[in-house]
Amino acid sequence: QKEVEQNSGPLSVPEGAIASLNCTYSDRGSQSFFWYRQYSGKSPELIMSIYSNGDKEDGRFTAQLNKASQYVSLLIRDSQPSDSATYLCAVKRAAGNKLTFGGGTRVLVKP
Amino acid sequence: GAGVSQSPSNKVTEKGKDVELRCDPISGHTALYWYRQSLGQGLEFLIYFQGNSAPDKSGLPSDRFSAERTGGSVSTLTIQRTQQEDSAVYLCASSFTWTPTDTQYFGPGTRLTVL
């Protein structure tokens, strides 16, 4: 079992719809959770971070964390073609500072 | 301000040669990380430097890999006797400190191809 799991996709959504991405993790010691967006040929850039249970909203993005169920999700509202990218879920333990990444979910937003 | 910079952007080498990859973190960032991204393995942690503490080398795949950070700033990742399986994009990241909530900012990466 991988430490961080994501559906590889592609997740195809029409423009203007909501894209829902899920991520599960196996290490209960995970404390911090991050969503990175990576365009093809580019490096990852941070979209959202979340540290406590519940929802966190930032513009069109909402991150949701449920530590009891060990999952974190990302919602993209009003999806735009420019949101087409691979979304990487990453988790960090309280001890140590490395990020452990999932394999990423490829999102395709069709006009 | 300037982000994380890496050089070279691309490196092609022959199997068995040594390579050095360079990373310049964001000014003022005290933590520096190396990751690599390959098709088969995804994005995986290699090593990180935390201030003046001993680095966490737990992700280095073999003793052919080493890294140093001089003066608490620039870092060099060295791969000795490169193998074809070392072909990947090597990403450097930095963060202001090393608390669990600190954001890691990634550089553009160095694409290494071992022939």
Interface residues (C-beta under 8 A of the other chain):
Chain A: Q31 S32 F34 Y36 K42 S43 P44 E45 L46 S49 Y51 L88 K92 R93 A94 G96 N97 K98 L99 T100 F101 G102 G103 G104
Chain B: A31 Y33 Y35 G42 L43 E44 F45 Y48 Q50 D56 S58 G59 L91 S95 W98 P100 T101 D102 T103 Q104 Y105 F106 G107 P108 G109
